[in-house]
Amino acid sequence: GKETQERADFIVRRLGDRGSNLSSFIENIVRSHLDEYGEDIEKWRKL
């Protein structure tokens, strides 16, 4: 919802004002998910 979006925006602004911070923040999240679930994704691909 809107509240969640505003909270996320607030957190991102606290981390830094540059737009690149958001993309690197997201990139880190995606990368950590890929590290955690990479093996599962490989299994699903083979199905």
PDB file with SEQRES, HELIX, SHEET and CRYST1 records, atoms N, CA, C and O in Angstrom:
SEQRES   1 A   47  GLY LYS GLU THR GLN GLU ARG ALA ASP PHE ILE VAL ARG          
SEQRES   2 A   47  ARG LEU GLY ASP ARG GLY SER ASN LEU SER SER PHE ILE          
SEQRES   3 A   47  GLU ASN ILE VAL ARG SER HIS LEU ASP GLU TYR GLY GLU          
SEQRES   4 A   47  ASP ILE GLU LYS TRP ARG LYS LEU                              
HELIX    1 AA1 LYS A    2  LEU A   15  1                                  14    
HELIX    2 AA2 GLY A   19  LYS A   46  1                                  28    
CRYST1    1.000    1.000    1.000  90.00  90.00  90.00 P 1           1          
ATOM      1  N   GLY A   1       0.818  -1.207   0.000  1.00  0.00           N  
ATOM      2  CA  GLY A   1       0.000   0.000   0.000  1.00  0.00           C  
ATOM      3  C   GLY A   1       0.848   1.250   0.000  1.00  0.00           C  
ATOM      4  O   GLY A   1       2.077   1.200  -0.044  1.00  0.00           O  
ATOM      5  N   LYS A   2       0.155   2.372   0.051  1.00  0.00           N  
ATOM      6  CA  LYS A   2       0.821   3.675   0.010  1.00  0.00           C  
ATOM      7  C   LYS A   2       1.750   3.844   1.212  1.00  0.00           C  
ATOM      8  O   LYS A   2       2.845   4.394   1.097  1.00  0.00           O  
ATOM      9  N   GLU A   3       1.288   3.359   2.370  1.00  0.00           N  
ATOM     10  CA  GLU A   3       2.070   3.495   3.593  1.00  0.00           C  
ATOM     11  C   GLU A   3       3.413   2.778   3.465  1.00  0.00           C  
ATOM     12  O   GLU A   3       4.452   3.312   3.853  1.00  0.00           O  
ATOM     13  N   THR A   4       3.378   1.575   2.923  1.00  0.00           N  
ATOM     14  CA  THR A   4       4.602   0.799   2.733  1.00  0.00           C  
ATOM     15  C   THR A   4       5.553   1.519   1.789  1.00  0.00           C  
ATOM     16  O   THR A   4       6.759   1.573   2.032  1.00  0.00           O  
ATOM     17  N   GLN A   5       5.001   2.074   0.703  1.00  0.00           N  
ATOM     18  CA  GLN A   5       5.815   2.798  -0.274  1.00  0.00           C  
ATOM     19  C   GLN A   5       6.485   4.002   0.377  1.00  0.00           C  
ATOM     20  O   GLN A   5       7.670   4.253   0.158  1.00  0.00           O  
ATOM     21  N   GLU A   6       5.721   4.747   1.180  1.00  0.00           N  
ATOM     22  CA  GLU A   6       6.273   5.923   1.853  1.00  0.00           C  
ATOM     23  C   GLU A   6       7.367   5.522   2.831  1.00  0.00           C  
ATOM     24  O   GLU A   6       8.387   6.202   2.941  1.00  0.00           O  
ATOM     25  N   ARG A   7       7.157   4.424   3.535  1.00  0.00           N  
ATOM     26  CA  ARG A   7       8.160   3.941   4.486  1.00  0.00           C  
ATOM     27  C   ARG A   7       9.430   3.542   3.751  1.00  0.00           C  
ATOM     28  O   ARG A   7      10.535   3.850   4.196  1.00  0.00           O  
ATOM     29  N   ALA A   8       9.269   2.850   2.613  1.00  0.00           N  
ATOM     30  CA  ALA A   8      10.421   2.442   1.810  1.00  0.00           C  
ATOM     31  C   ALA A   8      11.173   3.672   1.304  1.00  0.00           C  
ATOM     32  O   ALA A   8      12.402   3.718   1.354  1.00  0.00           O  
ATOM     33  N   ASP A   9      10.427   4.668   0.816  1.00  0.00           N  
ATOM     34  CA  ASP A   9      11.041   5.902   0.324  1.00  0.00           C  
ATOM     35  C   ASP A   9      11.821   6.588   1.440  1.00  0.00           C  
ATOM     36  O   ASP A   9      12.920   7.095   1.217  1.00  0.00           O  
ATOM     37  N   PHE A  10      11.247   6.601   2.644  1.00  0.00           N  
ATOM     38  CA  PHE A  10      11.892   7.232   3.796  1.00  0.00           C  
ATOM     39  C   PHE A  10      13.208   6.529   4.117  1.00  0.00           C  
ATOM     40  O   PHE A  10      14.231   7.175   4.345  1.00  0.00           O  
ATOM     41  N   ILE A  11      13.166   5.197   4.131  1.00  0.00           N  
ATOM     42  CA  ILE A  11      14.370   4.414   4.429  1.00  0.00           C  
ATOM     43  C   ILE A  11      15.446   4.683   3.390  1.00  0.00           C  
ATOM     44  O   ILE A  11      16.614   4.885   3.723  1.00  0.00           O  
ATOM     45  N   VAL A  12      15.036   4.682   2.121  1.00  0.00           N  
ATOM     46  CA  VAL A  12      15.996   4.919   1.040  1.00  0.00           C  
ATOM     47  C   VAL A  12      16.617   6.304   1.170  1.00  0.00           C  
ATOM     48  O   VAL A  12      17.821   6.467   0.973  1.00  0.00           O  
ATOM     49  N   ARG A  13      15.797   7.306   1.503  1.00  0.00           N  
ATOM     50  CA  ARG A  13      16.327   8.665   1.669  1.00  0.00           C  
ATOM     51  C   ARG A  13      17.312   8.716   2.826  1.00  0.00           C  
ATOM     52  O   ARG A  13      18.311   9.432   2.754  1.00  0.00           O  
ATOM     53  N   ARG A  14      17.046   7.966   3.892  1.00  0.00           N  
ATOM     54  CA  ARG A  14      17.956   7.937   5.029  1.00  0.00           C  
ATOM     55  C   ARG A  14      19.292   7.306   4.636  1.00  0.00           C  
ATOM     56  O   ARG A  14      20.349   7.701   5.128  1.00  0.00           O  
ATOM     57  N   LEU A  15      19.224   6.316   3.740  1.00  0.00           N  
ATOM     58  CA  LEU A  15      20.443   5.647   3.299  1.00  0.00           C  
ATOM     59  C   LEU A  15      21.282   6.562   2.422  1.00  0.00           C  
ATOM     60  O   LEU A  15      22.510   6.486   2.434  1.00  0.00           O  
ATOM     61  N   GLY A  16      20.625   7.420   1.668  1.00  0.00           N  
ATOM     62  CA  GLY A  16      21.360   8.342   0.809  1.00  0.00           C  
ATOM     63  C   GLY A  16      20.443   8.991  -0.202  1.00  0.00           C  
ATOM     64  O   GLY A  16      19.433   8.411  -0.601  1.00  0.00           O  
ATOM     65  N   ASP A  17      20.799  10.204  -0.620  1.00  0.00           N  
ATOM     66  CA  ASP A  17      19.933  10.972  -1.502  1.00  0.00           C  
ATOM     67  C   ASP A  17      20.112  10.623  -2.974  1.00  0.00           C  
ATOM     68  O   ASP A  17      19.279  10.985  -3.804  1.00  0.00           O  
ATOM     69  N   ARG A  18      21.198   9.920  -3.302  1.00  0.00           N  
ATOM     70  CA  ARG A  18      21.441   9.614  -4.708  1.00  0.00           C  
ATOM     71  C   ARG A  18      20.515   8.520  -5.197  1.00  0.00           C  
ATOM     72  O   ARG A  18      20.260   7.549  -4.484  1.00  0.00           O  
ATOM     73  N   GLY A  19      20.010   8.674  -6.416  1.00  0.00           N  
ATOM     74  CA  GLY A  19      19.116   7.679  -6.999  1.00  0.00           C  
ATOM     75  C   GLY A  19      19.783   6.324  -7.142  1.00  0.00           C  
ATOM     76  O   GLY A  19      19.119   5.289  -7.086  1.00  0.00           O  
ATOM     77  N   SER A  20      21.093   6.330  -7.327  1.00  0.00           N  
ATOM     78  CA  SER A  20      21.812   5.074  -7.521  1.00  0.00           C  
ATOM     79  C   SER A  20      21.736   4.199  -6.277  1.00  0.00           C  
ATOM     80  O   SER A  20      21.870   2.978  -6.365  1.00  0.00           O  
ATOM     81  N   ASN A  21      21.519   4.821  -5.114  1.00  0.00           N  
ATOM     82  CA  ASN A  21      21.443   4.037  -3.887  1.00  0.00           C  
ATOM     83  C   ASN A  21      20.282   3.059  -3.914  1.00  0.00           C  
ATOM     84  O   ASN A  21      20.401   1.927  -3.446  1.00  0.00           O  
ATOM     85  N   LEU A  22      19.155   3.501  -4.466  1.00  0.00           N  
ATOM     86  CA  LEU A  22      17.986   2.626  -4.517  1.00  0.00           C  
ATOM     87  C   LEU A  22      18.265   1.417  -5.396  1.00  0.00           C  
ATOM     88  O   LEU A  22      17.950   0.288  -5.021  1.00  0.00           O  
ATOM     89  N   SER A  23      18.854   1.652  -6.564  1.00  0.00           N  
ATOM     90  CA  SER A  23      19.099   0.540  -7.477  1.00  0.00           C  
ATOM     91  C   SER A  23      20.124  -0.429  -6.898  1.00  0.00           C  
ATOM     92  O   SER A  23      19.990  -1.640  -7.073  1.00  0.00           O  
ATOM     93  N   SER A  24      21.144   0.082  -6.211  1.00  0.00           N  
ATOM     94  CA  SER A  24      22.135  -0.821  -5.624  1.00  0.00           C  
ATOM     95  C   SER A  24      21.545  -1.561  -4.425  1.00  0.00           C  
ATOM     96  O   SER A  24      21.891  -2.713  -4.163  1.00  0.00           O  
ATOM     97  N   PHE A  25      20.642  -0.880  -3.697  1.00  0.00           N  
ATOM     98  CA  PHE A  25      19.936  -1.494  -2.572  1.00  0.00           C  
ATOM     99  C   PHE A  25      19.101  -2.673  -3.073  1.00  0.00           C  
ATOM    100  O   PHE A  25      19.147  -3.765  -2.505  1.00  0.00           O  
ATOM    101  N   ILE A  26      18.343  -2.439  -4.139  1.00  0.00           N  
ATOM    102  CA  ILE A  26      17.521  -3.489  -4.747  1.00  0.00           C  
ATOM    103  C   ILE A  26      18.414  -4.597  -5.290  1.00  0.00           C  
ATOM    104  O   ILE A  26      18.116  -5.782  -5.142  1.00  0.00           O  
ATOM    105  N   GLU A  27      19.518  -4.193  -5.923  1.00  0.00           N  
ATOM    106  CA  GLU A  27      20.443  -5.172  -6.499  1.00  0.00           C  
ATOM    107  C   GLU A  27      20.977  -6.109  -5.419  1.00  0.00           C  
ATOM    108  O   GLU A  27      21.092  -7.316  -5.632  1.00  0.00           O  
ATOM    109  N   ASN A  28      21.305  -5.534  -4.248  1.00  0.00           N  
ATOM    110  CA  ASN A  28      21.806  -6.348  -3.143  1.00  0.00           C  
ATOM    111  C   ASN A  28      20.755  -7.334  -2.661  1.00  0.00           C  
ATOM    112  O   ASN A  28      21.070  -8.486  -2.363  1.00  0.00           O  
ATOM    113  N   ILE A  29      19.496  -6.882  -2.584  1.00  0.00           N  
ATOM    114  CA  ILE A  29      18.404  -7.761  -2.160  1.00  0.00           C  
ATOM    115  C   ILE A  29      18.243  -8.905  -3.154  1.00  0.00           C  
ATOM    116  O   ILE A  29      18.163 -10.072  -2.772  1.00  0.00           O  
ATOM    117  N   VAL A  30      18.196  -8.545  -4.451  1.00  0.00           N  
ATOM    118  CA  VAL A  30      18.026  -9.561  -5.491  1.00  0.00           C  
ATOM    119  C   VAL A  30      19.186 -10.549  -5.452  1.00  0.00           C  
ATOM    120  O   VAL A  30      18.989 -11.759  -5.553  1.00  0.00           O  
ATOM    121  N   ARG A  31      20.388 -10.022  -5.304  1.00  0.00           N  
ATOM    122  CA  ARG A  31      21.573 -10.875  -5.300  1.00  0.00           C  
ATOM    123  C   ARG A  31      21.553 -11.832  -4.114  1.00  0.00           C  
ATOM    124  O   ARG A  31      21.903 -13.003  -4.258  1.00  0.00           O  
ATOM    125  N   SER A  32      21.147 -11.342  -2.940  1.00  0.00           N  
ATOM    126  CA  SER A  32      21.087 -12.209  -1.762  1.00  0.00           C  
ATOM    127  C   SER A  32      20.021 -13.283  -1.935  1.00  0.00           C  
ATOM    128  O   SER A  32      20.200 -14.418  -1.494  1.00  0.00           O  
ATOM    129  N   HIS A  33      18.906 -12.920  -2.579  1.00  0.00           N  
ATOM    130  CA  HIS A  33      17.867 -13.913  -2.862  1.00  0.00           C  
ATOM    131  C   HIS A  33      18.391 -14.960  -3.837  1.00  0.00           C  
ATOM    132  O   HIS A  33      18.145 -16.153  -3.658  1.00  0.00           O  
ATOM    133  N   LEU A  34      19.107 -14.526  -4.860  1.00  0.00           N  
ATOM    134  CA  LEU A  34      19.662 -15.461  -5.833  1.00  0.00           C  
ATOM    135  C   LEU A  34      20.674 -16.389  -5.162  1.00  0.00           C  
ATOM    136  O   LEU A  34      20.740 -17.577  -5.477  1.00  0.00           O  
ATOM    137  N   ASP A  35      21.467 -15.833  -4.230  1.00  0.00           N  
ATOM    138  CA  ASP A  35      22.429 -16.659  -3.507  1.00  0.00           C  
ATOM    139  C   ASP A  35      21.706 -17.721  -2.680  1.00  0.00           C  
ATOM    140  O   ASP A  35      22.128 -18.876  -2.633  1.00  0.00           O  
ATOM    141  N   GLU A  36      20.604 -17.316  -2.022  1.00  0.00           N  
ATOM    142  CA  GLU A  36      19.861 -18.233  -1.166  1.00  0.00           C  
ATOM    143  C   GLU A  36      19.096 -19.274  -1.966  1.00  0.00           C  
ATOM    144  O   GLU A  36      19.054 -20.449  -1.602  1.00  0.00           O  
ATOM    145  N   TYR A  37      18.482 -18.820  -3.080  1.00  0.00           N  
ATOM    146  CA  TYR A  37      17.556 -19.678  -3.805  1.00  0.00           C  
ATOM    147  C   TYR A  37      18.076 -20.147  -5.156  1.00  0.00           C  
ATOM    148  O   TYR A  37      17.356 -20.800  -5.911  1.00  0.00           O  
ATOM    149  N   GLY A  38      19.326 -19.815  -5.459  1.00  0.00           N  
ATOM    150  CA  GLY A  38      19.887 -20.156  -6.759  1.00  0.00           C  
ATOM    151  C   GLY A  38      19.782 -21.637  -7.091  1.00  0.00           C  
ATOM    152  O   GLY A  38      19.452 -21.999  -8.221  1.00  0.00           O  
ATOM    153  N   GLU A  39      20.062 -22.499  -6.110  1.00  0.00           N  
ATOM    154  CA  GLU A  39      19.995 -23.939  -6.344  1.00  0.00           C  
ATOM    155  C   GLU A  39      18.576 -24.361  -6.682  1.00  0.00           C  
ATOM    156  O   GLU A  39      18.365 -25.169  -7.586  1.00  0.00           O  
ATOM    157  N   ASP A  40      17.599 -23.819  -5.958  1.00  0.00           N  
ATOM    158  CA  ASP A  40      16.196 -24.138  -6.218  1.00  0.00           C  
ATOM    159  C   ASP A  40      15.800 -23.715  -7.627  1.00  0.00           C  
ATOM    160  O   ASP A  40      15.106 -24.449  -8.331  1.00  0.00           O  
ATOM    161  N   ILE A  41      16.249 -22.520  -8.039  1.00  0.00           N  
ATOM    162  CA  ILE A  41      15.928 -22.022  -9.376  1.00  0.00           C  
ATOM    163  C   ILE A  41      16.494 -22.972 -10.428  1.00  0.00           C  
ATOM    164  O   ILE A  41      15.834 -23.261 -11.425  1.00  0.00           O  
ATOM    165  N   GLU A  42      17.703 -23.453 -10.209  1.00  0.00           N  
ATOM    166  CA  GLU A  42      18.300 -24.397 -11.156  1.00  0.00           C  
ATOM    167  C   GLU A  42      17.474 -25.673 -11.239  1.00  0.00           C  
ATOM    168  O   GLU A  42      17.293 -26.229 -12.323  1.00  0.00           O  
ATOM    169  N   LYS A  43      16.971 -26.142 -10.095  1.00  0.00           N  
ATOM    170  CA  LYS A  43      16.131 -27.347 -10.083  1.00  0.00           C  
ATOM    171  C   LYS A  43      14.857 -27.110 -10.875  1.00  0.00           C  
ATOM    172  O   LYS A  43      14.440 -27.967 -11.654  1.00  0.00           O  
ATOM    173  N   TRP A  44      14.232 -25.950 -10.681  1.00  0.00           N  
ATOM    174  CA  TRP A  44      12.981 -25.633 -11.374  1.00  0.00           C  
ATOM    175  C   TRP A  44      13.197 -25.569 -12.882  1.00  0.00           C  
ATOM    176  O   TRP A  44      12.338 -25.993 -13.655  1.00  0.00           O  
ATOM    177  N   ARG A  45      14.333 -25.043 -13.292  1.00  0.00           N  
ATOM    178  CA  ARG A  45      14.628 -24.935 -14.722  1.00  0.00           C  
ATOM    179  C   ARG A  45      14.654 -26.297 -15.393  1.00  0.00           C  
ATOM    180  O   ARG A  45      14.282 -26.432 -16.559  1.00  0.00           O  
ATOM    181  N   LYS A  46      15.100 -27.317 -14.642  1.00  0.00           N  
ATOM    182  CA  LYS A  46      15.247 -28.656 -15.211  1.00  0.00           C  
ATOM    183  C   LYS A  46      13.931 -29.401 -15.287  1.00  0.00           C  
ATOM    184  O   LYS A  46      13.847 -30.422 -15.969  1.00  0.00           O  
ATOM    185  N   LEU A  47      12.897 -28.922 -14.605  1.00  0.00           N  
ATOM    186  CA  LEU A  47      11.594 -29.595 -14.620  1.00  0.00           C  
ATOM    187  C   LEU A  47      10.955 -29.520 -15.997  1.00  0.00           C  
ATOM    188  O   LEU A  47       9.854 -30.034 -16.195  1.00  0.00           O  
TER     189      LEU A  47                                                      
END                                                                             
